[in-house]
Amino acid sequence: MKVRPLRSSLKPMCEFIKKFKKYIQADFLEAIKNTPFGPIFMAFYNEEFGGEKGLKSNVAVLRILDQYDRDSRTFTIGGKQIELTVEDIALSFGLPIIGSDFIMNKTCTMKDRGVIKHYFPNIKKITKVSIEEALDDLLVKKRRRGELDVTKDEQLEQQVTLHEIIRDRQRLAAQDFTTIIILYMSATLFFSGSKCTVPWYIVEQIANMQLMRSICWAKAVWQFLIESMDIFRHTTYELQGCSVQIIVSMNIKFGHHCMKFPHNLVNIGVN
């Protein structure tokens, strides 16, 4: 039975950095650093992932998934039972292991948020392609928000007045960059799904800056991936979420402490 391609990859972010790095201003970097996604973004920005380090074999991931038991939520590999944990996610991507729970509300619809209305007008789904267009608008074309695009919810969440936003539009642009680049990492790496679409309930929790900073994102990424593995091949024939983590975790468990994704699994004990 045909399995849909695995979408999660380091490659899109590596390519984004090569294309847009010269447009990312210092205050944009400071803004993203001040979020749970700061460490992983800076790893991309400093081009720590490249060449072999960015490779992921879909065949390798699917072979590991063949060894997954949904009842115990473990993999049986090389005679060992291996569990994928929240700590693995935190170790691999530098995401926080503490914080509030991620809300898996799959019936959520997007609220009236200025950043979404401005950069994603009339869009029913936020995808990798639409996020790339938004980043081009923000960074290259500099089609940025003004005070009329800022909602009252945003003012309350950031505890700033409209007057302060008008006075410091660059700060608003830096904040929007933060939201959009986290959406991009969500679409291409952490919460990847069909056509690299970000579900609205994830968009809502990222676009709310105050909420985004409070969430335990290591657990969120783990929860999303585990739920997808539990139903993989039983209903959808598509693995959503951070499938990159499966290879990374196997490398860590078998003593390969680097982000290097082999085309085969011989050196980590899978025959």
Secondary structure, 3 states (H helix, E strand, C coil): CCCCCCCCCCHHHHHHHHHHHHHCCHHHHHHHHCCCCHHHHHHHHCCCCCHHHHCCCHHHHHHHHCCEECCCCEEEECCEEECCCHHHHHHHHCCCCCCECCCCCCCCCCCCCHHHHHHCCCCCCEEHHHHHHHHHHHHHCCCCCCHHHCCHHHHHHHCCCHHHHHHCHHHHHHHHHHHHHHHHHHHHHHCCCHHHEECHHHHHHHHCHHHHHHECHHHHHHHHHHHHHHHCCCCCCCCCCCCHHHHHHHHHHCCCCCCCCCCCCHHHCCC
